[in-house]
Amino acid sequence: MNYVIGVDLGTSAVKTVLVDQQGKVAFEHSEAYPLSRPQPSWSEQDPEDWVKGTLVSLRRLMEQSGVDPAQVDGISFSGQMHGLVLVDKDGQALRPAILWNDTRTTAQCRRIEQTLGTELLEIARNRALEGFTLPKLLWVQEHEPEVLDQASLFLLPKDYVRFRLTGDYAMDYSDAAGTLLLDVASKEWSVTIAEAFGLPLSLCPRLVESFEQTGTLLPEIALTSGLLTSTKVYAGGADNACGALGAGILGEGRTMCSIGTSGVVLSYETNKDLNLEGKVHFFNHGEKDAYYIMGVTLAAGYSLTWFKDTFAADRSFEQLLEGVGAIPAGSGGLLFTPYIVGERTPHPDANIRGSFIGMDSGHTLSHFTHAVMEGITFSLRESIEIVRESGKAITEVIAIGGGAKNEVWLQMQADIFNASIIKLESEQGPALGAAMLAAYGSGWFASLGECADAFIRQAEVYTPNPQQAAIYNGLFDLYQQVYTQTRELNNKLVEYRN
């Protein structure tokens, strides 16, 4: 039996999975590493922690599995997007990495918008948001010019780790699309954007496909990890692109809903000229010449966690959700908006905050819990409606993440989205997507689609209840009004927040 390894470089930990030729995860391991917040709104990590964690996780994966390293055909990566790693001519990181959830760059975002105007959406297909890489580069340019002067290249997190494992510099298109420096349609670094901010194109690494081989393991890395120097290493992709692969989002109209801390709606796209004016993200896929549309709810599962920790800290999640199945659609006239940390899609608004509307003395904890679940799902439907407005018919949605672990929530998604919800037999997310890239790159399958057919199996399907769907259509109209009705109030409340 031969294997591939998927490495998922997350924000809090790196996860490695050993996958066989039937798509079964034979073994897995994860290693945590710290997150640094040296100032309010800053979020950084030491790139060396990623490398150490990855090597420890690979070694323990091989030790626990007892697999002969000669049986491992290849390794590929999934990685947290947007994080800025600047390296000098010797490949040394020049400063801590600035992460995707770092929000220090608001002024740089406004500079990008003022400088490029409509060209930004025409070229990069995405708005200037604090999470992206270009604003981070401009922050370093303005505040640490001596660091930028020493920089030979900028890399994203997984690309830095892969460089340390192979000695090869590269970046795949799916991750490059999240930098705001890529011409997404032409799959080239944008001279227009780089020159507008005095950034030399030499800072940008060479671009490759996600399934392209980018070297083999360096001798010292092979020794430390328990693998061979002949082990092939493939470029990998952005975490959301790999999550899409791991859920089988590999065909026109295929759509995924992931409810984790944040929530993501992601839909496959082949039209490179599609421009949704920044209402949702538009990125390159891990599959060649394919793209994906993505909407984000910032506080999806986090809204439920916040609610439990604040109002039911003595209960487990299972206990909290015990009574929600008995609550009718609409939660007895109680409506929740999950804007507790601001919002991303379709309202990129850092000031908006959440609301409970319609509270009365008859509402119980189960009503409130049910309303939170509905509000999160309504927010995700807003992204689905944007995709539908682009001309797509969404009739099936693959559900992954925490929202796929509760039957009431799965049926709620079917009713609110008015689409069949598919739960997978085994869900490994981005780590499995990374393994699929290694499997395809290693020649196991003729296409990523064939790989998905072999690796991914459906477990259950939840279909919309017509009566429930009709109720939710009316409630969704009310939900959409809450943002406009409360926006000005929240803007005025900003000065009172500590």
PAZANU-81391 format. One record per residue (C-alpha): residue in one letter; chain; x, y, z. Coordinates in steps of 0.02 Angstrom, whole numbers. Layout:
PAZANU-81391
+---+---+--------+--------+--------+
! r ! c !      X !      Y !      Z !
+---+---+--------+--------+--------+
! A ! A !      X !      Y !      Z !
...
+---+---+--------+--------+--------+
***
This chain:
PAZANU-81391
+---+---+--------+--------+--------+
! r ! c !      X !      Y !      Z !
+---+---+--------+--------+--------+
! M ! A !      0 !      0 !      0 !
! N ! A !     64 !    172 !    -46 !
! Y ! A !     22 !    334 !     42 !
! V ! A !     26 !    523 !     26 !
! I ! A !     37 !    652 !    164 !
! G ! A !    -68 !    809 !    180 !
! V ! A !      1 !    949 !    288 !
! D ! A !   -126 !   1080 !    346 !
! L ! A !    -38 !   1233 !    419 !
! G ! A !   -170 !   1318 !    524 !
! T ! A !   -167 !   1470 !    638 !
! S ! A !   -159 !   1373 !    801 !
! A ! A !    -82 !   1208 !    746 !
! V ! A !    -14 !   1106 !    602 !
! K ! A !   -104 !    944 !    559 !
! T ! A !    -30 !    802 !    458 !
! V ! A !   -129 !    657 !    385 !
! L ! A !    -68 !    495 !    306 !
! V ! A !   -191 !    443 !    170 !
! D ! A !   -198 !    279 !     75 !
! Q ! A !   -250 !    249 !   -105 !
! Q ! A !   -434 !    228 !    -58 !
! G ! A !   -437 !    397 !     25 !
! K ! A !   -438 !    327 !    201 !
! V ! A !   -345 !    428 !    332 !
! A ! A !   -235 !    295 !    409 !
! F ! A !   -153 !    407 !    539 !
! E ! A !   -154 !    590 !    588 !
! H ! A !    -60 !    703 !    707 !
! S ! A !    -59 !    886 !    755 !
! E ! A !     62 !   1003 !    841 !
! A ! A !     10 !   1169 !    917 !
! Y ! A !    110 !   1329 !    914 !
! P ! A !     87 !   1501 !    993 !
! L ! A !      5 !   1657 !    926 !
! S ! A !     76 !   1827 !    971 !
! R ! A !    -24 !   1988 !    992 !
! P ! A !    110 !   2117 !   1035 !
! Q ! A !    -11 !   2263 !   1012 !
! P ! A !   -200 !   2281 !    998 !
! S ! A !   -260 !   2226 !    825 !
! W ! A !    -92 !   2142 !    788 !
! S ! A !    -77 !   1955 !    758 !
! E ! A !     93 !   1875 !    723 !
! Q ! A !    184 !   1709 !    726 !
! D ! A !    365 !   1655 !    719 !
! P ! A !    386 !   1560 !    553 !
! E ! A !    513 !   1449 !    639 !
! D ! A !    372 !   1381 !    748 !
! W ! A !    282 !   1320 !    591 !
! V ! A !    437 !   1229 !    531 !
! K ! A !    472 !   1148 !    698 !
! G ! A !    291 !   1097 !    721 !
! T ! A !    280 !   1024 !    546 !
! L ! A !    438 !    921 !    567 !
! V ! A !    384 !    855 !    737 !
! S ! A !    212 !    811 !    669 !
! L ! A !    284 !    722 !    517 !
! R ! A !    405 !    622 !    625 !
! R ! A !    269 !    569 !    746 !
! L ! A !    152 !    526 !    603 !
! M ! A !    283 !    410 !    531 !
! E ! A !    328 !    336 !    700 !
! Q ! A !    147 !    302 !    749 !
! S ! A !    100 !    228 !    581 !
! G ! A !    252 !    116 !    562 !
! V ! A !    240 !    143 !    374 !
! D ! A !    399 !    116 !    273 !
! P ! A !    450 !    291 !    212 !
! A ! A !    476 !    216 !     38 !
! Q ! A !    286 !    192 !     33 !
! V ! A !    255 !    380 !     45 !
! D ! A !    241 !    444 !   -134 !
! G ! A !    221 !    629 !    -97 !
! I ! A !    179 !    772 !     19 !
! S ! A !     75 !    926 !    -12 !
! F ! A !     11 !   1073 !     89 !
! S ! A !   -139 !   1175 !    140 !
! G ! A !   -105 !   1338 !    227 !
! Q ! A !   -181 !   1486 !    316 !
! M ! A !   -200 !   1623 !    186 !
! H ! A !   -133 !   1800 !    170 !
! G ! A !      4 !   1794 !    304 !
! L ! A !    159 !   1895 !    258 !
! V ! A !    331 !   1816 !    275 !
! L ! A !    478 !   1921 !    214 !
! V ! A !    642 !   1830 !    183 !
! D ! A !    816 !   1894 !    140 !
! K ! A !    931 !   1829 !      4 !
! D ! A !    979 !   1681 !    115 !
! G ! A !    799 !   1633 !    150 !
! Q ! A !    800 !   1698 !    329 !
! A ! A !    637 !   1771 !    393 !
! L ! A !    664 !   1955 !    428 !
! R ! A !    523 !   1983 !    552 !
! P ! A !    377 !   1886 !    628 !
! A ! A !    242 !   1840 !    504 !
! I ! A !     92 !   1958 !    499 !
! L ! A !    -62 !   1846 !    495 !
! W ! A !   -229 !   1847 !    406 !
! N ! A !   -321 !   1903 !    564 !
! D ! A !   -207 !   2053 !    593 !
! T ! A !   -306 !   2215 !    570 !
! R ! A !   -175 !   2350 !    586 !
! T ! A !   -185 !   2395 !    400 !
! T ! A !   -345 !   2497 !    382 !
! A ! A !   -249 !   2651 !    323 !
! Q ! A !   -157 !   2548 !    194 !
! C ! A !   -322 !   2477 !    129 !
! R ! A !   -388 !   2653 !    102 !
! R ! A !   -226 !   2697 !     12 !
! I ! A !   -247 !   2548 !   -105 !
! E ! A !   -427 !   2598 !   -145 !
! Q ! A !   -382 !   2780 !   -176 !
! T ! A !   -232 !   2736 !   -285 !
! L ! A !   -310 !   2599 !   -392 !
! G ! A !   -495 !   2640 !   -393 !
! T ! A !   -593 !   2520 !   -503 !
! E ! A !   -432 !   2439 !   -568 !
! L ! A !   -416 !   2341 !   -406 !
! L ! A !   -575 !   2241 !   -436 !
! E ! A !   -539 !   2225 !   -622 !
! I ! A !   -367 !   2148 !   -589 !
! A ! A !   -370 !   2068 !   -416 !
! R ! A !   -560 !   2036 !   -411 !
! N ! A !   -563 !   2070 !   -224 !
! R ! A !   -583 !   2221 !   -112 !
! A ! A !   -441 !   2290 !     -8 !
! L ! A !   -469 !   2210 !    161 !
! E ! A !   -354 !   2211 !    312 !
! G ! A !   -327 !   2024 !    302 !
! F ! A !   -246 !   2024 !    130 !
! T ! A !    -59 !   2026 !     99 !
! L ! A !    -33 !   2185 !     -2 !
! P ! A !    -93 !   2299 !    141 !
! K ! A !     32 !   2210 !    254 !
! L ! A !    173 !   2241 !    130 !
! L ! A !    126 !   2425 !    125 !
! W ! A !    123 !   2433 !    315 !
! V ! A !    302 !   2366 !    320 !
! Q ! A !    349 !   2487 !    180 !
! E ! A !    285 !   2633 !    285 !
! H ! A !    333 !   2579 !    461 !
! E ! A !    484 !   2464 !    437 !
! P ! A !    564 !   2520 !    273 !
! E ! A !    732 !   2447 !    326 !
! V ! A !    652 !   2274 !    334 !
! L ! A !    577 !   2289 !    161 !
! D ! A !    745 !   2350 !     93 !
! Q ! A !    825 !   2187 !    152 !
! A ! A !    686 !   2078 !     82 !
! S ! A !    723 !   1967 !    -67 !
! L ! A !    550 !   1885 !    -75 !
! F ! A !    383 !   1882 !     11 !
! L ! A !    305 !   1713 !     46 !
! L ! A !    143 !   1649 !    120 !
! P ! A !    148 !   1533 !    272 !
! K ! A !    140 !   1362 !    188 !
! D ! A !    261 !   1421 !     52 !
! Y ! A !    390 !   1468 !    184 !
! V ! A !    374 !   1296 !    265 !
! R ! A !    387 !   1209 !     96 !
! F ! A !    542 !   1313 !     55 !
! R ! A !    622 !   1258 !    218 !
! L ! A !    584 !   1076 !    176 !
! T ! A !    644 !   1082 !     -5 !
! G ! A !    749 !   1238 !    -32 !
! D ! A !    631 !   1289 !   -172 !
! Y ! A !    537 !   1455 !   -183 !
! A ! A !    363 !   1453 !   -261 !
! M ! A !    182 !   1505 !   -232 !
! D ! A !     27 !   1424 !   -303 !
! Y ! A !   -112 !   1522 !   -388 !
! S ! A !   -247 !   1488 !   -256 !
! D ! A !   -142 !   1567 !   -118 !
! A ! A !    -71 !   1704 !   -231 !
! A ! A !   -250 !   1758 !   -269 !
! G ! A !   -267 !   1812 !    -87 !
! T ! A !   -122 !   1934 !    -94 !
! L ! A !   -207 !   2072 !   -200 !
! L ! A !    -52 !   2068 !   -311 !
! L ! A !   -111 !   1933 !   -432 !
! D ! A !   -202 !   1965 !   -595 !
! V ! A !   -326 !   1827 !   -557 !
! A ! A !   -388 !   1799 !   -734 !
! S ! A !   -218 !   1800 !   -822 !
! K ! A !   -131 !   1707 !   -679 !
! E ! A !     15 !   1829 !   -676 !
! W ! A !     84 !   1949 !   -548 !
! S ! A !     10 !   2120 !   -585 !
! V ! A !    138 !   2245 !   -646 !
! T ! A !      5 !   2381 !   -629 !
! I ! A !    -27 !   2349 !   -444 !
! A ! A !    155 !   2323 !   -397 !
! E ! A !    215 !   2480 !   -487 !
! A ! A !     75 !   2585 !   -411 !
! F ! A !    154 !   2558 !   -240 !
! G ! A !    338 !   2553 !   -287 !
! L ! A !    353 !   2366 !   -255 !
! P ! A !    477 !   2273 !   -368 !
! L ! A !    406 !   2118 !   -452 !
! S ! A !    564 !   2029 !   -396 !
! L ! A !    482 !   2019 !   -223 !
! C ! A !    355 !   1897 !   -295 !
! P ! A !    402 !   1712 !   -304 !
! R ! A !    372 !   1607 !   -459 !
! L ! A !    194 !   1547 !   -484 !
! V ! A !    148 !   1363 !   -498 !
! E ! A !     -5 !   1251 !   -503 !
! S ! A !    -60 !   1177 !   -336 !
! F ! A !    -23 !   1000 !   -395 !
! E ! A !    147 !   1044 !   -470 !
! Q ! A !    303 !    963 !   -397 !
! T ! A !    415 !   1090 !   -313 !
! G ! A !    561 !    980 !   -263 !
! T ! A !    604 !    840 !   -143 !
! L ! A !    655 !    840 !     40 !
! L ! A !    823 !    910 !     90 !
! P ! A !    938 !    781 !    174 !
! E ! A !    927 !    856 !    348 !
! I ! A !    736 !    871 !    332 !
! A ! A !    720 !    690 !    278 !
! L ! A !    824 !    635 !    427 !
! T ! A !    723 !    738 !    551 !
! S ! A !    552 !    691 !    482 !
! G ! A !    583 !    506 !    456 !
! L ! A !    553 !    518 !    268 !
! L ! A !    666 !    497 !    118 !
! T ! A !    760 !    627 !     16 !
! S ! A !    670 !    557 !   -136 !
! T ! A !    497 !    601 !    -64 !
! K ! A !    413 !    716 !   -190 !
! V ! A !    342 !    881 !   -128 !
! Y ! A !    196 !    969 !   -215 !
! A ! A !    151 !   1153 !   -204 !
! G ! A !    -16 !   1139 !   -113 !
! G ! A !   -150 !   1271 !    -96 !
! A ! A !   -240 !   1398 !     11 !
! D ! A !   -339 !   1322 !    154 !
! N ! A !   -507 !   1364 !     77 !
! A ! A !   -456 !   1297 !    -94 !
! C ! A !   -396 !   1135 !    -11 !
! G ! A !   -554 !   1129 !     93 !
! A ! A !   -652 !   1138 !    -70 !
! L ! A !   -550 !    993 !   -141 !
! G ! A !   -576 !    892 !     18 !
! A ! A !   -765 !    918 !      1 !
! G ! A !   -768 !    874 !   -184 !
! I ! A !   -807 !   1048 !   -248 !
! L ! A !   -744 !   1007 !   -423 !
! G ! A !   -880 !   1046 !   -547 !
! E ! A !   -996 !   1183 !   -608 !
! G ! A !  -1123 !   1230 !   -475 !
! R ! A !  -1040 !   1126 !   -338 !
! T ! A !  -1055 !   1222 !   -175 !
! M ! A !   -990 !   1199 !      2 !
! C ! A !  -1046 !   1273 !    168 !
! S ! A !   -918 !   1264 !    308 !
! I ! A !   -970 !   1318 !    483 !
! G ! A !   -820 !   1331 !    596 !
! T ! A !   -766 !   1481 !    699 !
! S ! A !   -804 !   1581 !    543 !
! G ! A !   -924 !   1524 !    408 !
! V ! A !   -884 !   1501 !    224 !
! V ! A !   -993 !   1475 !     71 !
! L ! A !   -887 !   1422 !    -76 !
! S ! A !   -943 !   1384 !   -253 !
! Y ! A !   -846 !   1316 !   -403 !
! E ! A !   -827 !   1432 !   -553 !
! T ! A !   -749 !   1419 !   -726 !
! N ! A !   -785 !   1593 !   -794 !
! K ! A !   -623 !   1689 !   -768 !
! D ! A !   -707 !   1851 !   -823 !
! L ! A !   -841 !   1845 !   -688 !
! N ! A !   -833 !   2006 !   -586 !
! L ! A !   -951 !   2016 !   -437 !
! E ! A !   -886 !   2189 !   -390 !
! G ! A !   -809 !   2130 !   -228 !
! K ! A !   -973 !   2071 !   -150 !
! V ! A !   -887 !   1904 !   -122 !
! H ! A !   -709 !   1842 !   -141 !
! F ! A !   -654 !   1774 !   -311 !
! F ! A !   -500 !   1663 !   -303 !
! N ! A !   -408 !   1536 !   -409 !
! H ! A !   -449 !   1355 !   -367 !
! G ! A !   -325 !   1214 !   -336 !
! E ! A !   -384 !   1137 !   -499 !
! K ! A !   -303 !   1207 !   -656 !
! D ! A !   -395 !   1353 !   -738 !
! A ! A !   -538 !   1345 !   -613 !
! Y ! A !   -595 !   1473 !   -485 !
! Y ! A !   -708 !   1486 !   -335 !
! I ! A !   -827 !   1615 !   -267 !
! M ! A !   -822 !   1632 !    -78 !
! G ! A !   -926 !   1725 !     50 !
! V ! A !   -876 !   1737 !    232 !
! T ! A !   -973 !   1757 !    394 !
! L ! A !   -845 !   1813 !    523 !
! A ! A !   -932 !   1745 !    678 !
! A ! A !  -1023 !   1587 !    627 !
! G ! A !   -983 !   1449 !    752 !
! Y ! A !   -902 !   1583 !    859 !
! S ! A !  -1075 !   1661 !    886 !
! L ! A !  -1137 !   1497 !    960 !
! T ! A !   -980 !   1479 !   1065 !
! W ! A !   -998 !   1658 !   1129 !
! F ! A !  -1181 !   1627 !   1170 !
! K ! A !  -1144 !   1466 !   1265 !
! D ! A !   -997 !   1540 !   1361 !
! T ! A !  -1097 !   1696 !   1407 !
! F ! A !  -1269 !   1624 !   1447 !
! A ! A !  -1245 !   1437 !   1474 !
! A ! A !  -1066 !   1413 !   1530 !
! D ! A !  -1116 !   1267 !   1642 !
! R ! A !  -1182 !   1166 !   1495 !
! S ! A !  -1093 !   1067 !   1360 !
! F ! A !  -1134 !   1102 !   1178 !
! E ! A !  -1232 !    939 !   1174 !
! Q ! A !  -1337 !    995 !   1322 !
! L ! A !  -1363 !   1167 !   1248 !
! L ! A !  -1429 !   1094 !   1085 !
! E ! A !  -1540 !    961 !   1165 !
! G ! A !  -1699 !   1065 !   1157 !
! V ! A !  -1679 !   1155 !    991 !
! G ! A !  -1768 !   1019 !    890 !
! A ! A !  -1932 !   1064 !    975 !
! I ! A !  -1920 !   1249 !    930 !
! P ! A !  -2018 !   1301 !    774 !
! A ! A !  -1946 !   1395 !    626 !
! G ! A !  -1927 !   1577 !    673 !
! S ! A !  -1890 !   1538 !    856 !
! G ! A !  -2055 !   1610 !    913 !
! G ! A !  -2024 !   1779 !    833 !
! L ! A !  -1844 !   1796 !    893 !
! L ! A !  -1712 !   1849 !    766 !
! F ! A !  -1523 !   1853 !    788 !
! T ! A !  -1389 !   1934 !    679 !
! P ! A !  -1213 !   1862 !    703 !
! Y ! A !  -1119 !   2026 !    685 !
! I ! A !  -1033 !   2011 !    854 !
! V ! A !   -859 !   2047 !    782 !
! G ! A !   -915 !   2147 !    630 !
! E ! A !   -956 !   2066 !    463 !
! R ! A !   -876 !   2019 !    297 !
! T ! A !  -1007 !   1962 !    170 !
! P ! A !  -1106 !   2050 !    103 !
! H ! A !  -1068 !   2192 !    223 !
! P ! A !   -881 !   2223 !    247 !
! D ! A !   -915 !   2326 !    403 !
! A ! A !   -801 !   2328 !    554 !
! N ! A !   -923 !   2433 !    658 !
! I ! A !  -1084 !   2333 !    641 !
! R ! A !  -1131 !   2228 !    793 !
! G ! A !  -1254 !   2088 !    827 !
! S ! A !  -1435 !   2099 !    882 !
! F ! A !  -1572 !   1997 !    960 !
! I ! A !  -1737 !   2066 !    892 !
! G ! A !  -1909 !   2018 !    957 !
! M ! A !  -1866 !   1955 !   1133 !
! D ! A !  -2013 !   1923 !   1249 !
! S ! A !  -2042 !   1839 !   1417 !
! G ! A !  -2097 !   1676 !   1335 !
! H ! A !  -1928 !   1642 !   1257 !
! T ! A !  -1822 !   1507 !   1336 !
! L ! A !  -1638 !   1464 !   1321 !
! S ! A !  -1683 !   1344 !   1181 !
! H ! A !  -1771 !   1483 !   1085 !
! F ! A !  -1616 !   1591 !   1097 !
! T ! A !  -1501 !   1448 !   1046 !
! H ! A !  -1613 !   1407 !    898 !
! A ! A !  -1616 !   1591 !    846 !
! V ! A !  -1425 !   1598 !    851 !
! M ! A !  -1416 !   1446 !    736 !
! E ! A !  -1544 !   1525 !    619 !
! G ! A !  -1454 !   1692 !    615 !
! I ! A !  -1288 !   1611 !    570 !
! T ! A !  -1375 !   1514 !    431 !
! F ! A !  -1464 !   1669 !    366 !
! S ! A !  -1297 !   1757 !    356 !
! L ! A !  -1226 !   1614 !    252 !
! R ! A !  -1380 !   1617 !    140 !
! E ! A !  -1334 !   1796 !     93 !
! S ! A !  -1177 !   1727 !     12 !
! I ! A !  -1276 !   1589 !    -73 !
! E ! A !  -1396 !   1717 !   -145 !
! I ! A !  -1251 !   1817 !   -219 !
! V ! A !  -1191 !   1659 !   -304 !
! R ! A !  -1366 !   1625 !   -368 !
! E ! A !  -1379 !   1802 !   -434 !
! S ! A !  -1224 !   1767 !   -539 !
! G ! A !  -1328 !   1641 !   -636 !
! K ! A !  -1294 !   1479 !   -541 !
! A ! A !  -1429 !   1359 !   -486 !
! I ! A !  -1379 !   1295 !   -314 !
! T ! A !  -1480 !   1139 !   -276 !
! E ! A !  -1351 !   1042 !   -173 !
! V ! A !  -1231 !   1102 !    -39 !
! I ! A !  -1094 !    999 !     45 !
! A ! A !  -1095 !   1037 !    232 !
! I ! A !   -934 !   1026 !    331 !
! G ! A !   -870 !   1091 !    497 !
! G ! A !   -963 !   1105 !    661 !
! G ! A !  -1127 !   1144 !    573 !
! A ! A !  -1123 !    969 !    496 !
! K ! A !  -1120 !    881 !    665 !
! N ! A !  -1298 !    921 !    720 !
! E ! A !  -1450 !    849 !    629 !
! V ! A !  -1564 !    995 !    675 !
! W ! A !  -1438 !   1117 !    603 !
! L ! A !  -1416 !   1014 !    444 !
! Q ! A !  -1604 !   1014 !    414 !
! M ! A !  -1609 !   1200 !    455 !
! Q ! A !  -1477 !   1232 !    321 !
! A ! A !  -1580 !   1132 !    195 !
! D ! A !  -1736 !   1234 !    236 !
! I ! A !  -1651 !   1405 !    241 !
! F ! A !  -1544 !   1377 !     86 !
! N ! A !  -1687 !   1286 !     -2 !
! A ! A !  -1561 !   1157 !    -62 !
! S ! A !  -1516 !    978 !    -20 !
! I ! A !  -1380 !    969 !    111 !
! I ! A !  -1252 !    829 !     94 !
! K ! A !  -1156 !    765 !    243 !
! L ! A !   -994 !    672 !    206 !
! E ! A !   -947 !    502 !    276 !
! S ! A !   -776 !    562 !    333 !
! E ! A !   -725 !    743 !    342 !
! Q ! A !   -543 !    795 !    349 !
! G ! A !   -560 !    965 !    263 !
! P ! A !   -405 !   1055 !    200 !
! A ! A !   -285 !    917 !    257 !
! L ! A !   -374 !    793 !    143 !
! G ! A !   -372 !    920 !      2 !
! A ! A !   -185 !    937 !     21 !
! A ! A !   -167 !    747 !     16 !
! M ! A !   -274 !    743 !   -142 !
! L ! A !   -153 !    865 !   -226 !
! A ! A !     -9 !    749 !   -182 !
! A ! A !   -106 !    597 !   -244 !
! Y ! A !   -148 !    680 !   -410 !
! G ! A !     29 !    750 !   -428 !
! S ! A !     98 !    575 !   -394 !
! G ! A !     -3 !    504 !   -538 !
! W ! A !   -128 !    403 !   -437 !
! F ! A !   -273 !    478 !   -536 !
! A ! A !   -298 !    556 !   -708 !
! S ! A !   -387 !    708 !   -632 !
! L ! A !   -431 !    787 !   -466 !
! G ! A !   -612 !    742 !   -505 !
! E ! A !   -566 !    557 !   -512 !
! C ! A !   -472 !    577 !   -350 !
! A ! A !   -625 !    655 !   -268 !
! D ! A !   -735 !    513 !   -330 !
! A ! A !   -618 !    388 !   -247 !
! F ! A !   -584 !    483 !    -86 !
! I ! A !   -750 !    566 !    -43 !
! R ! A !   -911 !    475 !      3 !
! Q ! A !  -1083 !    542 !     50 !
! A ! A !  -1159 !    488 !    215 !
! E ! A !  -1330 !    573 !    223 !
! V ! A !  -1437 !    695 !    124 !
! Y ! A !  -1557 !    820 !    203 !
! T ! A !  -1690 !    888 !     85 !
! P ! A !  -1790 !   1050 !    109 !
! N ! A !  -1959 !   1042 !    195 !
! P ! A !  -2070 !   1151 !     82 !
! Q ! A !  -2171 !   1223 !    227 !
! Q ! A !  -2016 !   1264 !    328 !
! A ! A !  -1928 !   1336 !    175 !
! A ! A !  -2076 !   1453 !    144 !
! I ! A !  -2071 !   1516 !    324 !
! Y ! A !  -1884 !   1545 !    313 !
! N ! A !  -1901 !   1641 !    149 !
! G ! A !  -2009 !   1769 !    239 !
! L ! A !  -1893 !   1776 !    390 !
! F ! A !  -1742 !   1798 !    276 !
! D ! A !  -1821 !   1956 !    206 !
! L ! A !  -1836 !   2023 !    383 !
! Y ! A !  -1659 !   1968 !    427 !
! Q ! A !  -1589 !   2068 !    281 !
! Q ! A !  -1672 !   2226 !    346 !
! V ! A !  -1586 !   2219 !    515 !
! Y ! A !  -1416 !   2274 !    448 !
! T ! A !  -1482 !   2434 !    368 !
! Q ! A !  -1595 !   2471 !    517 !
! T ! A !  -1454 !   2455 !    645 !
! R ! A !  -1301 !   2517 !    548 !
! E ! A !  -1315 !   2699 !    599 !
! L ! A !  -1352 !   2654 !    780 !
! N ! A !  -1195 !   2547 !    787 !
! N ! A !  -1090 !   2684 !    709 !
! K ! A !  -1146 !   2799 !    849 !
! L ! A !  -1108 !   2668 !    981 !
! V ! A !   -927 !   2649 !    926 !
! E ! A !   -867 !   2788 !   1042 !
! Y ! A !   -942 !   2697 !   1192 !
! R ! A !   -848 !   2534 !   1161 !
! N ! A !   -697 !   2501 !   1268 !
+---+---+--------+--------+--------+
***
